[in-house]
Amino acid sequence: MHGLWQPRVLGAWRVPATGPAILAVNHSHNIDGPLLLGTSPRPVHFLIKKEAFVGPLGPFLRSIGQIGVDRHAADRAATTDALGVLAQGGVLGIFPEGTRGEGDFASLRGGLSYFALRSGAPVVPVAVLGSAERRSRVVGALPPLRGRVDVVFGEPFDAGDGSGRRTRAALDAATVRIQQRLTEHLAEARALTGRRSTHPNGKRAQ
């Protein structure tokens, strides 16, 4: 990753040095996950769609601690594995939008709030900027080689309200809090790096 896209990593010191943590990452390009694996100051166990565990890539992903998840049904095995990572003091990586999109945290699924409330682990917002702004002329699905991609880590925060409740209402309220914090971090990261919002078609947002 460092050789291909020269990622600039900002705020990595904000990731807790020890104990469980959840990296909540915006997702607009296929390289976002590998970028985090290569730039995070601690090993990350990502929840990755099970479709990626096909052929020789499957054994490799499992060997480096990645977790396959069925995005279309309740996947108890993946949930247990993810909670196990946090229980052992590890770092769990989640794309809270569920799939690739504009990477603006506009629509979050409830999985992130569930893991945060169940484990009590702090959530670290992460903004990956530049992976979808331009496409390579050589390989259209990838950013230009040697192009700069920024990976900006934010301040960790507690998703709960301090009550310890895990009810549906508590999960919904946590999702709202998480979305607000992630959106704020994305805006701060864009200001810090001098990047503006960009839609997938390449047009700058006003």
LUMFI-106541 format. One record per residue: residue in three letters; y, x, z of N, C-alpha, C in turn. Coordinates in pm, whole numbers, plus 50000, padded with zeros to 5 digits. Layout:
ALAYXZYXZYXZ;...
***
This chain:
MET498805008350000500005000050000501265008750000;HIS501275019150083502445027850087502645035049954;GLY501545038649889501665045649763502055036749647;LEU501605024149650501845015149538503195008149543;TRP503615004149664504834995949671505905000949766;GLN505725012249829506745017949916507315007750014;PRO506475001350094507014991550189507934998050292;ARG509034991150320509914995450427509614986750548;VAL509194992950657508754985750776509854986250881;LEU510304974550925511384973551022510914965851145;GLY511214970851262510914963751387509474964151431;ALA508674973351380507264973851419507094976051569;TRP508084982051633508014984451777508024971451857;ARG508384960251792508404947451862507004941751885;VAL506024946551813504644941851835504164947351969;PRO503714938652061503244943552191502204954552174;ALA502364965252251501474976752237500064973752282;THR499924964452378498604960752428498544945752448;GLY497334940652465497154926452492497154918052366;PRO496794905352379496694896652263498064893652202;ALA498074891852072499294888252000498904881451870;ILE499784872851822499564865851696500694869351600;LEU500364874951485501364877651382501434865451291;ALA502614859151284502824847551198503614852151076;VAL502964852150960503494858650841503794848450732;ASN504984849650670505244841050554504374845650438;HIS504124836850343503104839650241503554834850104;SER503924844250019504314840749883503574848749778;HIS502724858249820502034866649722500724871749779;ASN499784874649691498464879349733498494892649808;ILE499534900649788499544913749855500074912849998;ASP500544901050041501134899950174500144903850284;GLY498914898950276497904902350375497584917250377;PRO497224923150262496974937450261498164945750308;LEU499394941250278500564948550326500604948850478;LEU500294937650541500294937350687499184946050744;LEU498014945850680496914954250728497304968950721;GLY498114972550621498484986550603499714990950680;THR500514981350727501774985150792501864981250939;SER500984972550987501034968251126500724980251218;PRO501434981251331501164992351423499844990751498;ARG499214978851490497924976551551496994970151450;PRO495674971951464494734965351374494894950151381;VAL494834943551266495034929151259493784922451204;HIS493394911551268492264903451222492854890651161;PHE492854889851030493444878450961492434867250940;LEU492934855050950492184843450903492414842450754;ILE491344844350676491454844850530490554834050470;LYS491024827550365490224817050301488854822550264;LYS487824814350285486464818950264486184822450118;GLU486984816850026486794819849884486994834649852;ALA487734841649941487974855849917486754864349951;PHE485804858650029484624866150072483494864949969;VAL483814868149846482864866949735482544880749682;GLY481284883149651480874895949595481044907349693;PRO481284919549644481374931249732482574930749826;LEU483584922549795484754921649881484404915550016;GLY483414906450018483024899750141482584909350251;PRO481574917850226481144927450328482264936850372;PHE483134940450278484244949350314485204942350410;LEU485584929950378486514922750465485934920750604;ARG484654917250609484024915350740483944928450818;SER483724939550747483584952550814484894957050878;ILE486034952350828487314956050887487864944850975;GLY486984935351011487334925551113488064913151066;GLN488024910450935488704898450886487804886150903;ILE488414874450916487684862150949487804852150836;GLY486684848150780486684838050675486814824150733;VAL487644815750669487874802250721487844792050608;ASP487244780750636487224769550543488534761850562;ARG489404762050462490724755750475490674740650458;HIS489524735450416489434721250382488664713050486;ALA488234719650594487484712550698487664719950830;ALA487324713150939487404719551070486334730451078;ASP486754742851086485834754151085485704759551227;ARG484694754651300484534758351440484174773051456;ALA483384778251363482984792251373484194801451361;ALA485074798551265486274806651247487204805351367;THR487304793251421488144791051538487634799051657;THR486324798851677485724806351788485954821351770;ASP485774826251648485974840551622487424844551646;ALA488374836051603489794839251620490174839451767;LEU489704829551842489984829351985489324841252055;GLY488184845452004487504857152060488334869852042;VAL488964871151926489844882751903490934883252008;LEU491574871752033492664871252130492164873252272;ALA490994867652304490434869152438490124883752470;GLN489824891552365489524905652384490774914452375;GLY491954907852368493204915452365493584920652228;GLY493044914552122493344918951987494504911451924;VAL494774914951799495884909051723495314900151613;LEU495734887651613495304878051512496434876051412;GLY496124876351284497114873951180496914860351117;ILE497994852651104497924839251048499044837150948;PHE498724830850836499734825550744499924810950781;PRO500924807550861501024793950915501274783250810;GLU501704787350689501894777450583500564773150522;GLY499504780550553498174776750508497784782250373;THR498744784150285498464789050151499724795250095;ARG499604801749980500794807849919501764797049871;GLY503034799849889504084790649844505364798349827;GLU506474792449870507754799349859507964809349972;GLY507084809050073507204818750180508404816550269;ASP508814803850284510024801050362509744793750493;PHE508474792650530508064785850653508514771250656;ALA508694765050540509204751250536508164741150581;SER506874744350565505824734850601504704742350672;LEU504574739850802503564746750881502404737650915;ARG501194743250915500044736150966499934738151116;GLY499064730651180498994730951325498144742051384;GLY497484750051299496574760251351497264770651438;LEU498444774851398499144785251474499464780451615;SER500004768351628500334763351761499084761751846;TYR497964757751784496714756151859496274769551918;PHE496244779951835495814793051885496784798651989;ALA498074796251969499064801352063498934794652199;LEU498754781352200498644774252327497304776852395;ARG496224777452317494904779852375494814793652438;SER495394803752373495244817552418496374822152509;GLY497544815952496498704820752569499304833352510;ALA498814837452392499304849752329500694847652271;PRO501554857752279502874856752217502764856652065;VAL503704849852002503774849251855504824859051807;VAL504454867651713505384877251654505684872851511;PRO506914868451481507224864451343507324876751253;VAL506794875451132506824886451036507304880950901;ALA508324887250846508824883350714508484894250614;VAL507764890450508507484899550398508414895550285;LEU509324904450247510354901250149510254910550030;GLY510314904749911510284912749789508994911949713;SER507924906549777506624906249709506614896149595;ALA507494886149598507484875949493508794875349415;GLU509704884749438510994883949371510924888249226;ARG510104898249197509954902749059508484905149030;ARG508114904348904506734906648863506664919148777;SER505554926248791505334938148710505094934348564;ARG505634942448474505374940248331503974944448293;VAL503374952948376502024957848347500984947848395;VAL501094943648521500194933748579501064922348630;GLY501124911448555502054900648583501914894348720;ALA500724895148781500494888748910500944897249027;LEU501434909449000501814918449107503284922349097;PRO503884925949211505244931249205505254944549130;PRO506414949049082506464961849011505974973249100;LEU505134981749046504644993249122505815001949163;ARG505745007049284506775015349345508035007549379;GLY508004994249360509134985949399509144984149550;ARG510334982349606510444981349751510084967549802;VAL509234967449901508884955049971509204957250119;ASP509924947850178510304949050318509364940950407;VAL508904947050515508084940350615508864940850747;VAL509344929250791510254928750906509584921251021;PHE509344928351131508754922351250509864917151341;GLY509664905151397510654899251486510254900051632;GLU511104894451717510844894351860509704884851894;PRO508744889151975507664880152016508204868952105;PHE507574857252097508004845952178506804837552219;ASP506994829752325505964820752376506134807252307;ALA505074802352244505164789652172505144777652264;GLY504644779152385504534767952478505824764952549;ASP505814754052627507004750252703506894753952850;GLY505844761652883505654766053020504804756753104;SER504444745153049503674735353125502174738053121;GLY501724745553021500304748153003499554736752937;ARG500274726252896499604714752834499124718152693;ARG497984711852655497424713952521497184700552452;THR497944690552487497804677352428498324677552285;ARG498044666552212498554665352075500074666152074;ALA500724659652170502194660152176502684674352201;ALA501964681652288502344695452317502174704352194;LEU501094701952117500874709651995501954706851892;ASP502314694051878503364690351782504694696651821;ALA505014696151951506274702051998506264717251978;ALA505114723551999505004737951979505204741551832;THR504664733251743504824735751599506294735251561;VAL507034725851617508474724851589509194737451638;ARG508874741751760509504753851814509174766051730;ILE507904767051691507474778551611508224778651477;GLN508284767151411508954766651281510424770751293;GLN511074766451398512474770051418512624785151435;ARG511764791051518511864805451542511514813551417;LEU510504809051342510124816351222511214815451116;THR511804803651102512864801851004514074810451041;GLU514414810851170515524819251214515254834051186;HIS514014838251212513674852251185513764855351037;LEU513314846350952513374848650808514814850450763;ALA515714842050814517134843250779517704856650827;GLU517344860550949517814873351003517264885050922;ALA515994884050880515384894850802516054896150666;ARG516384884850604517074885350475518454891550488;ALA519154888150595520474893950618520364908950644;LEU519364912950723519174926950757518844935450634;THR518044929950545517594937650428518464935450305;GLY519414926150313520274923450199519614915350090;ARG518574908050126517874899750028518274885150045;ARG518294878049935518564863749938517294856249907;SER517294843349936516134834949906515884834549757;THR514594835649719514214835349579513074825849557;HIS513194816849460512104807649427511084814849340;PRO509844809749336508804816249259509134817849110;ASN510024809449055510354810748912511364821648888;GLY511764828648997512644839948980514104836948996;LYS514484824149011515894820449023516334821949167;ARG517534826849185518104828249317518524814649371;ALA518194812449499518654800149563520124801249597;GLN520844790449589522274790649619522504789549767;
***
